[in-house]
């Protein structure tokens, strides 16, 4: 009887250890061939293109991508809820204490209006006053913001300045509406002539119109030259003390390969 009790106890310990291990590794997907990636909704469409090409060549791997905002992706990477976090802003000093930052490209932020809107060019000062004070630019009187935690919002607010050099980032509150996703900004602008928003250049489509900023168009060439000022990096965040799965390592290698760089460039970003 005593021997049976010892055997049963040992089995329980093994099962419990297995459950604990599964719970821990479950943060990185249900099996070793799943890579969980969360974060910036601006980076998400590009990451989906890269994942599609990678999976076509690596049938044993599944890339699971969730667009949840830059800050969420960074937080997920820090706590081990994902292997790779996506960010459309530079990581902060305190975030770099626990995370490694991998810049994969640079992206422009396009200022968009309705296709039938009369605006074709705006100044940084005009955009600042629309978002800061609600001052209309022609028929446009409704600015659309991204939500807090968005890397696109951080970049836009830091780079848009008035004639005195003050940035939107310095303000506690902005005028207008807030949308959580890149797609919802496009939908809102496409549906009304009096609305202005901003999105990743790589997400620009023919449903809306990008205006020039201070006479400079949001193009790859102008971003490369530095003439177009609304630009920011696309960054991947991985935890410094975590051992990435083989699948995640292979995917990161693919992103930084010549094939990956071509996909990024074809998407409209600058490698």
Secondary structure as GFF3:
##gff-version 3
##sequence-region A 1 271
A	DSSP	alpha_helix	2	25	.	.	.	ID=ss1
A	DSSP	three_ten_helix	26	28	.	.	.	ID=ss2
A	DSSP	beta_strand	34	39	.	.	.	ID=ss3
A	DSSP	alpha_helix	41	57	.	.	.	ID=ss4
A	DSSP	beta_strand	62	67	.	.	.	ID=ss5
A	DSSP	alpha_helix	70	79	.	.	.	ID=ss6
A	DSSP	beta_strand	84	87	.	.	.	ID=ss7
A	DSSP	three_ten_helix	95	97	.	.	.	ID=ss8
A	DSSP	beta_strand	99	114	.	.	.	ID=ss9
A	DSSP	beta_strand	121	122	.	.	.	ID=ss10
A	DSSP	alpha_helix	124	133	.	.	.	ID=ss11
A	DSSP	beta_strand	142	146	.	.	.	ID=ss12
A	DSSP	alpha_helix	151	159	.	.	.	ID=ss13
A	DSSP	three_ten_helix	168	170	.	.	.	ID=ss14
A	DSSP	beta_strand	177	179	.	.	.	ID=ss15
A	DSSP	alpha_helix	182	190	.	.	.	ID=ss16
A	DSSP	beta_strand	195	200	.	.	.	ID=ss17
A	DSSP	three_ten_helix	201	203	.	.	.	ID=ss18
A	DSSP	beta_strand	208	210	.	.	.	ID=ss19
A	DSSP	beta_strand	212	213	.	.	.	ID=ss20
A	DSSP	alpha_helix	220	225	.	.	.	ID=ss21
A	DSSP	beta_strand	231	239	.	.	.	ID=ss22
A	DSSP	alpha_helix	246	255	.	.	.	ID=ss23
A	DSSP	alpha_helix	258	267	.	.	.	ID=ss24
###
